[in-house]
Amino acid sequence: MFQRILIANRGEIALRVIRTAREMGIECVAVHSADDTKALHVRMAHRAICLPGSTLAENYLCPEALLEAARVSGAEAIHPGYGFLSENADFARAVVEAGLVWIGPPPEAIAVMGDKIESRRAMGVAKVACVPGMTDPVADLAEALSAAEGIGYPIAIKAAAGGGGKGIRIVREPGDLESAFRAASGEALSAFGDGRLYLERYLDQPRHVEIQVLFDQHGNGVHLFDRECSIQRRHQKLLEEAPSPAVDAATREAMGAVALQAAAHVNYQGAGTVEFLWAKGEFFFLEMNTRIQVEHPITEMITGVDLVRQQLLVAAGEKLEFSQSDLSVTGHSIEVRINAEDALMNFQPCTGVLQNLRAPGGPGVRLDTGMYRGMEVGPMYDPMLGKLVVWAADRPQAIERMIRAIQEMNVGGVSTSLPAALQVLEHERFRSGDYDTHFLEGLTIKPPSKWLHLVAAAAAIHRHDLARRKALAGPSAERAGWVARGRNQNADRGIQASRSTGNFGGQA
Ligand code: MV4
């Protein structure tokens, strides 16, 4: 096993990797930008390296800087987390060429699955059913029209370099194809530098169901059942649950087998997710995510497997610690994403300084987050601040537990997606389990109550007043009154997240 690894990420996923690595006796090297110096992943790592520059391209997204950090720190392997460079085949190759271990799938598997036309072609060879459509890029409008005739309307126009919902257009009749085709083509070119498009049958009210897989380097592969990810808006997921309420035992087994077939065909290694669209009792391969995903904890909760531990074992050349027959689903798990966003501002990301934090607890509750009091939530990084995850013996109890946990939780200083999630959990349709990817579009998120507005306004006035008094009184008054009072309040109301929490033996 590795002695030391570098984590090329930040926030809750960097913490997630550090936690498992520490349990396995592996030293962690964190990297961070100058404005992340106080971040929890920096404090929890054994060592932290500040990357130069002030833009993402200069720090978290800079392959050279990351490889140099690995070299100077003596790390043997790099874990990319999710996002950032995790699905960048060129970076994976550069890591290997630098003599390091890439804690992820082979670069070739990343490349095939990253190109939606290539992956459809590969799945055709593997006899995995994709959504009906093309396996070649469409050359021009005339070809698009004749292909659409063959596939049948409605049609989805997608970018080969897309994925995750970027650059998808729906066409319901031939007369609308031309303008959609031109727009999609321009958009693909400007967004990905690759204008290749292809056509698929558009499935009208699908559910998004995905299967977690794990493969080692010895030809062993397992699936860890399904996750239901249909509660999303504009391709941003809000809530996920496992197992999917739409999938029965026989379908679960069939989907698992197809997911293994898909992954095995590209010589997959490590943790990955095969996404399916599920419509009218049929499921179709959509794409494969070649990374650990945000929603992986719900799979951990229903299977008891630490997915990051298996990632580390597999990358070090060891065997998976179990086989398919050792795995089963126990109970039900739900995850809610804590995004800094404003329901009153059309769910735009919002910024601010985190003031008060209260973490929920009790049985079956897990909070994965990089949040700490005083943390600045800026526009630079992803608005996802963390995830609240629950497990319970069955779905109704998991729903009640999540409602309770959200009510227990307090995040001050920014608005979050938690009230919206609460509304979903209380919705009859959600409770019935019969919902699809359009569920959130049809839901008007209620603004928080009038009373909460009044309290928030009063708090804002109070804060303003304190700041004004502080400015008038000068620095000595600040030390005497404001800071001490803040600490006392924190003791019973918030998470202790200041430096005094300790830095877990690392350098702060
Ligand atoms: C589709 C589709 C319906 N039919 N393709 C959006 C995300 C990207 N991964 C693919 N997406 C979709 N592709 C066909 N042929 C509907 C979606 C889709 C969707 C898929 C998964 C989760 C949420 C979604 C929300 C809207 C549309």
Boltz pocket constraint, residues with backbone or C-beta under 6 A from the ligand:
constraints:
  - pocket:
      binder: B
      contacts: [[A, 131], [A, 156], [A, 163], [A, 164], [A, 165], [A, 166], [A, 168], [A, 200], [A, 201], [A, 202], [A, 203], [A, 204], [A, 206], [A, 207], [A, 208], [A, 229], [A, 230], [A, 232], [A, 235], [A, 277], [A, 286], [A, 287], [A, 437]]
      max_distance: 6.0
